[in-house]
Amino acid sequence: MAYFEWNTSYDIGVDIIDSQHRRIADYVNGLDEAIKSDDKAAVFDLMELLKDYTFDHFAFEEQLMERAGYPLLDAHLVVHQRFRAKVNDFEYALRSGDDPIGVARKIRNELTRWLIQHIQHEDQNYAAVVRKALKKESSWVSAALTRIFGTETRV
Ligand SMILES: [Fe+2]
């Protein structure tokens, strides 16, 4: 059984965001496998992928909320910013020679707990506003995906 087992209650009903959240869960599960097989090189690789993808996802989500005129954007930005700082701290611990498997365990545990909580509260809160805006914004979404992820299909 995967460490981060997706549950449909984590879906916020915005397909593009739900796919990105699932992708983050996949990376967490990759990290879990690296921990179980004591693969330190994989921990470094996955940490980089996880950070890049999560930060791109945050950027996309932030621009989407802004485009949709979401009124609680500023509070959401603060929450993302705090989490970015946490991820940077983990990365610093890895680069400074802390035991990679130990750091990976902390990242896996905290990211999973944080993401589930964040999705079910802050992300759920913007879902209705964003869903409504997305109905007339498909070309903006394609352009934003290409701008942020480098490809329109990177979900
Ligand atoms: Fe968010």
Boltz pocket constraint, residues with backbone or C-beta under 6 A from the ligand:
constraints:
  - pocket:
      binder: B
      contacts: [[A, 61], [A, 76], [A, 80], [A, 118], [A, 122], [A, 123]]
      max_distance: 6.0
